[in-house]
Amino acid sequence: MLKLTPRGPHDFRKFITPAELARLCRNTGLEWLGSSGFTYNPFSKRYHLTDCLDVNSMIACHRPLA
């Protein structure tokens, strides 16, 4: 609609869900600390954190000390 991204850049078959990412992290020995979604407002040119993980999300993990 606002032409901020080129047409067709995403292959949705390659997307993973937050739950899949959490499982991958745990399987490699990482401890999941949390996650947050974020949105971008093109009019104000600002990002905002949100609880919604449907589109854009980020995670925090760490490797526990042995």
ZANU-642800 format. One line per 10 residues: number of its first residue (from 1); their letters; for each residue x negated, y negated, z of N, C-alpha, C, CB. Coordinates in Angstrom, 2 decimals, always signed. Atoms other than C-alpha are relative to their C-alpha. Glycine has a CB too. Example, Ala and Ser with C-alpha at 12.3 -4.5 7.8 and 13.67 -1.06 7.14 Angstrom:
BEGIN
1 = as = -0.89,+1.19,+0.00,-12.30,+4.50,+7.80,-0.90,-1.20,+0.00,+0.99,-0.03,+1.25 ~ +0.82,+1.19,-0.06,-13.67,+1.06,+7.14,+0.77,-1.09,+0.73,-0.41,-0.46,-1.42
This chain:
BEGIN
1 = mlkltprgph = -0.81,+1.17,+0.00,+0.00,+0.00,+0.00,-0.87,-1.26,+0.00,+0.93,+0.01,+1.19 ~ +0.88,+1.17,-0.04,-2.73,-2.49,+0.94,-1.29,+0.20,-0.79,-0.35,-0.34,+1.44 ~ +1.16,-0.34,+0.84,-5.31,-0.76,-1.27,-1.33,-0.16,+0.74,+0.00,-0.87,-1.25 ~ +1.23,+0.05,-0.79,-7.87,-0.52,+1.54,-0.89,+1.21,-0.24,+0.33,-0.11,+1.49 ~ +0.78,-1.19,+0.32,-8.96,+2.98,+0.51,+0.31,+0.43,-1.42,+0.30,+1.16,+1.01 ~ -0.25,-0.46,+1.37,-9.35,+4.51,-2.94,+1.05,+1.10,-0.01,-1.31,+0.49,-0.65 ~ -0.99,-1.07,+0.13,-6.65,+6.86,-4.22,-0.67,+1.36,+0.02,+0.81,-0.17,-1.30 ~ +0.45,-1.39,+0.01,-7.15,+10.54,-3.46,-1.30,+0.31,+0.70,-0.11,+0.43,-1.36 ~ +1.29,-0.31,-0.61,-10.17,+10.44,-1.09,+0.04,+1.16,+0.97,-0.51,-1.20,+0.70 ~ -0.10,-1.01,-1.05,-8.83,+13.07,+1.30,+0.45,+1.35,-0.55,+0.97,-0.46,+1.08
11 = dfrkfitpae = -0.44,-1.36,+0.26,-8.57,+16.82,+1.00,+0.53,+0.53,+1.32,-1.18,+0.92,-0.58 ~ -0.60,-0.33,-1.28,-6.12,+17.67,+3.76,-0.25,+1.44,+0.43,+1.47,-0.26,-0.05 ~ +0.37,-1.37,-0.38,-7.16,+21.34,+3.65,-1.27,+0.03,+0.84,-0.19,+0.87,-1.25 ~ +1.26,+0.06,-0.75,-10.49,+20.24,+5.19,+0.16,-0.68,+1.35,-1.05,-0.73,-0.81 ~ -0.23,+0.66,-1.29,-8.92,+18.36,+8.12,+0.13,+1.05,+1.09,+1.26,-0.90,-0.05 ~ -0.19,-0.88,-1.14,-9.06,+19.95,+11.56,+0.81,-0.76,+1.05,-1.37,+0.50,+0.58 ~ -0.83,+0.63,-1.04,-6.69,+19.31,+14.44,-0.86,-0.26,+1.24,+1.22,+0.90,+0.35 ~ +0.72,+0.21,-1.26,-7.83,+17.96,+17.81,-0.16,+1.29,+0.80,+0.72,-1.05,+0.85 ~ +0.09,-1.28,-0.72,-7.06,+21.40,+19.29,-1.10,+0.89,-0.60,+1.36,+0.73,-0.03 ~ +1.06,-0.78,+0.64,-9.33,+23.09,+16.73,-1.37,-0.56,+0.36,+0.18,+0.01,-1.53
21 = larlcrntgl = +1.27,+0.63,-0.35,-12.09,+20.59,+17.48,-0.37,+0.31,+1.45,+0.07,-1.52,-0.22 ~ +0.25,-0.33,-1.41,-11.73,+21.20,+21.23,-0.51,+1.44,+0.13,+1.29,-0.19,+0.85 ~ +0.44,-1.40,-0.04,-12.06,+24.97,+20.67,-1.42,+0.14,-0.54,+0.96,+0.87,-0.82 ~ +1.35,-0.06,+0.55,-15.15,+24.48,+18.48,-1.03,-0.53,+1.00,-0.08,-0.81,-1.30 ~ +0.90,+0.56,-1.01,-16.74,+22.30,+21.17,-0.24,+0.99,+1.14,+0.56,-1.32,+0.55 ~ +0.14,-0.97,-1.10,-16.03,+24.83,+23.93,-0.81,+1.21,-0.44,+1.39,+0.45,+0.49 ~ +0.73,-1.17,+0.50,-17.37,+27.68,+21.76,-1.50,-0.26,-0.13,+0.55,+0.42,-1.35 ~ +1.42,+0.32,+0.08,-20.71,+25.85,+21.46,-0.58,-0.44,+1.34,-0.23,-1.08,-1.04 ~ +0.50,+0.32,-1.32,-20.99,+25.22,+25.20,+0.19,-1.44,+0.44,-1.41,+0.33,+0.07 ~ -0.25,+1.38,-0.38,-19.81,+21.62,+25.25,+1.22,-0.10,+0.90,+0.17,-0.88,-1.25
31 = ewlgssgfty = -1.15,+0.25,-0.85,-17.46,+20.33,+27.91,+0.76,-1.19,-0.56,-0.44,-0.27,+1.48 ~ -0.89,+1.03,+0.56,-14.53,+18.30,+26.55,+0.28,-1.03,+1.08,+1.33,+0.62,-0.54 ~ -0.25,+1.06,-0.97,-14.34,+14.96,+28.37,+1.28,-0.76,-0.28,-1.16,-0.97,+0.02 ~ -1.22,+0.71,+0.33,-11.48,+13.36,+26.50,+0.08,-0.34,-1.47,+0.12,-1.25,+0.82 ~ -0.22,+0.40,+1.38,-10.03,+12.11,+23.28,+0.89,-1.23,-0.03,+0.61,+1.15,-0.83 ~ -0.83,+1.18,+0.17,-8.36,+9.00,+21.98,+0.25,-0.19,-1.49,-0.68,-1.26,+0.62 ~ -0.29,+0.38,+1.37,-6.66,+7.93,+18.81,-0.34,-1.47,-0.19,+1.48,+0.28,-0.36 ~ +0.20,+1.42,+0.25,-7.24,+4.61,+17.14,+0.72,-0.40,-1.29,-1.50,-0.35,-0.08 ~ -0.67,+0.55,+1.17,-5.46,+2.42,+14.64,-0.73,-1.27,-0.43,+1.50,-0.29,+0.29 ~ +0.61,+1.21,+0.54,-6.62,-0.42,+12.43,+1.10,-0.91,-0.49,-1.00,+0.34,-1.16
41 = npfskryhlt = -0.94,+1.00,+0.48,-4.68,-3.60,+11.84,-0.72,-0.83,-1.07,+0.53,-0.91,+1.18 ~ +0.71,+0.70,+1.07,-5.74,-4.96,+8.43,+0.22,-1.52,+0.02,+0.42,+0.54,-1.34 ~ -0.27,+1.44,-0.04,-4.20,-8.36,+9.13,-0.90,-0.71,+1.02,+1.47,-0.26,+0.32 ~ +0.88,+0.59,-1.02,-6.15,-9.04,+12.33,-1.43,+0.53,-0.13,+0.54,+0.30,+1.40 ~ +1.30,-0.66,+0.18,-9.06,-6.79,+11.20,-0.56,+0.50,+1.32,-1.01,-0.97,-0.65 ~ +0.39,-0.53,-1.31,-9.13,-5.14,+14.63,+0.48,+1.43,+0.15,+0.56,-0.89,+1.13 ~ -0.36,-1.36,-0.36,-9.08,-1.58,+15.88,+0.58,-0.01,+1.41,-1.22,+0.96,-0.09 ~ -0.60,-0.13,-1.32,-6.99,-0.51,+18.87,+0.06,+1.47,+0.37,+1.40,-0.65,+0.04 ~ -0.12,-1.37,-0.49,-7.09,+2.63,+20.99,+1.47,+0.33,+0.22,-0.80,+0.20,+1.29 ~ -1.36,-0.47,-0.17,-3.92,+4.70,+21.17,-0.03,+1.44,+0.50,+0.80,-0.11,-1.32
51 = dcldvnsmia = -0.11,-1.40,-0.43,-2.73,+8.00,+22.64,+0.30,+0.94,-1.17,+1.09,+0.14,+1.06 ~ -0.38,-0.80,+1.17,-1.67,+9.19,+19.17,-1.25,+0.52,-0.71,+0.87,-0.85,-0.97 ~ +1.14,-0.63,+0.67,-4.15,+11.67,+17.66,+0.34,+0.47,-1.42,-0.50,+1.18,+0.82 ~ -0.50,-0.52,+1.27,-2.17,+12.22,+14.44,-0.87,-0.35,-1.21,+1.37,-0.52,-0.24 ~ +0.73,+0.42,+1.20,-4.37,+10.27,+12.00,-1.48,-0.19,+0.28,+0.59,-1.30,-0.55 ~ +1.40,+0.29,-0.31,-7.60,+8.84,+13.43,-0.24,+0.32,+1.47,-0.36,-1.48,-0.32 ~ +0.29,-0.32,-1.39,-9.18,+10.22,+16.55,-1.50,+0.12,+0.22,+0.70,+1.29,+0.42 ~ +1.40,-0.18,-0.39,-12.45,+10.43,+18.42,-0.02,+0.79,+1.30,-0.74,-1.38,+0.16 ~ +0.12,-0.83,-1.19,-13.70,+12.69,+21.16,-1.28,-0.33,+0.76,+0.02,+1.49,-0.38 ~ +1.21,+0.09,-0.81,-16.21,+12.70,+23.98,-0.24,+1.36,+0.62,+0.11,-1.12,+1.11
61 = chrpla = +0.41,-1.29,-0.58,-18.05,+15.85,+25.01,-1.40,-0.17,+0.59,+0.02,+1.16,-1.09 ~ +1.40,-0.03,-0.46,-21.23,+16.67,+26.90,-0.37,+1.44,+0.29,-0.21,-0.91,+1.26 ~ +0.50,-1.32,-0.33,-23.38,+19.68,+27.54,-0.31,+0.01,+1.50,-1.27,+0.37,-0.85 ~ +0.24,-0.05,-1.45,-23.21,+20.56,+31.26,-1.45,+0.43,+0.30,+1.00,+0.97,+0.68 ~ +1.34,-0.36,-0.43,-26.53,+20.83,+33.08,+0.00,+1.46,+0.47,-0.50,-0.94,+1.12 ~ +0.08,-1.42,-0.38,-27.63,+24.42,+33.57,-0.53,+0.16,+1.39,-0.88,+0.77,-0.97
